[in-house]
Amino acid sequence: MIQNGLIITGSEGELLSRTLAIVKTKAYKESEASLDDAQALDTLVSCFRTTEKQEQEKETHHAYLSPLRKRLVLGTLLDRAGGADRE
């Protein structure tokens, strides 16, 4: 079987190693489960995917409200401009 892989060295390797250690420690504290590096990496990736999905849902919600918000701001500005002309 041929597998693709990524070799991380130097500061990026150290950062990943520290991050995986933090994930392992947190998983053990929360559920008393010991994770190996592959499981910790899978947990980390899953967390990022969940966060990304939540951000996309928020953006979709804000995109829906955006036209309404723009109309309200435009109406407020026009109201102010109209009030200034009356004085």
Contacts in CASP RR format, 6 or more apart in sequence:
PFRMAT RR
TARGET T0000
AUTHOR 0000-0000-0000
METHOD contacts of the structure
MODEL  1
MIQNGLIITGSEGELLSRTLAIVKTKAYKESEASLDDAQALDTLVSCFRT
TEKQEQEKETHHAYLSPLRKRLVLGTLLDRAGGADRE
8 16 0 8 1.000
19 44 0 8 1.000
20 37 0 8 1.000
20 40 0 8 1.000
20 41 0 8 1.000
20 44 0 8 1.000
23 35 0 8 1.000
23 40 0 8 1.000
23 41 0 8 1.000
23 43 0 8 1.000
23 44 0 8 1.000
24 34 0 8 1.000
24 35 0 8 1.000
24 40 0 8 1.000
27 33 0 8 1.000
27 34 0 8 1.000
27 35 0 8 1.000
27 40 0 8 1.000
27 43 0 8 1.000
28 34 0 8 1.000
28 35 0 8 1.000
35 43 0 8 1.000
END
